Amino acid sequence: MVLNGLGFVGQPLYLCPEYFKNVSVGRLFGNGIQKEDLNQYVIGETLDTIAEYGPTELFTEIVLHILKRLPIPILCCHADTTTISFHGDYDGDEDEDSKLITFGRPKNGRWDLKQLVLNMIVNQHGIPLFMSTHAGNASDKKIIVEAIESLKSSLTPEKKVYYLADSAFYSGDNIKKVDKSYWISRVPNTLNEVKNLIASNREMKPLKGDERYSFSQTFVEYSGIAQNWVLLLSHNLKGKKEVTLSKSFDKKVKEAEKDLNKLKSKHFFCEADALEDAENWIKDFPFLAFEKLDLKTIKKR
């Protein structure tokens, strides 16, 4: 079932006995078991039992049971989501599970297809520890913290584990829920505190072991939770952005000069009209510093 689910076989259920045609079934499952016993009805009943028990709970229990037998301590848990698109009609009238497949925000750009959201947590080696499926329009902010809380309840409490997630995790409510846990996330740039931090003139220290970056850290308290924010500067990216900005500025200056020449050659009925157009032109080019305005009046019959 695992091999078939991962796509290594990909056969319909009624062909599963053929998969065990050249396999010692008795040695795997016990004497008296034959390949004909592993038919679609047995596997179907097994899937029904798993669905009733809870696929997420069973998955986590199996993985943690295996990891207890391996010399791999759990140090970091990286949580993230992805979307799986589906072709065909999914009306959602058959059962509750069909309602999972619906339109949402696709990560593969297929806005024309319905989807479901797959939520997964892996350890520092990429081994899956937790997995759950959600409706295609589920919010990452909600389901990521739910996954972390669910996995926390399954791990040994005394273990020091860092939970990593992207900016979808970071919100006031979420960090309060995982307050007593160690977590690392990216603070979204939409927060005013982040905008002020980026705009401030902070002293950046070189990053040891990697000269491509500099950093600055500051301790803040957001939503009542004390945190250590680290601001990173990529020198390579900064150089590329400066070149792009210089080219863009030169282009805009030429456009402004061309537009200014049109304004200079324009005739107005009175000085007030000319001043109004000049002020509007200044507003259209906010990246230029305005110094003075010369107005020459010529009377014409």
Secondary structure, DSSP 8 states (H G I E B T S, - for coil): -HHHHTTSS---GGGHHHHTTTS-HHHHH-TT--GGGS-HHHHHHHHHHHHHH-HHHHHHHHHHHHHHTTT----EEEEEEEEEEE-S---S-S-TGGGGSB----SSS-TTSEEEEEEEEE-TT--EEEEEEEETT--HHHHHHHHHHHHHHHS-TTS--EEEE-TTT-SHHHHHHTTTSEEEE---TTSHHHHHHHHS----EE-TT-TTEEEEEEEEEETTEEEEEEEEEEHHHHHHHHHHHHHHHHHHHHHHHHHHHHHHT---SSHHHHHHHHHHHHHH-TTS-------------
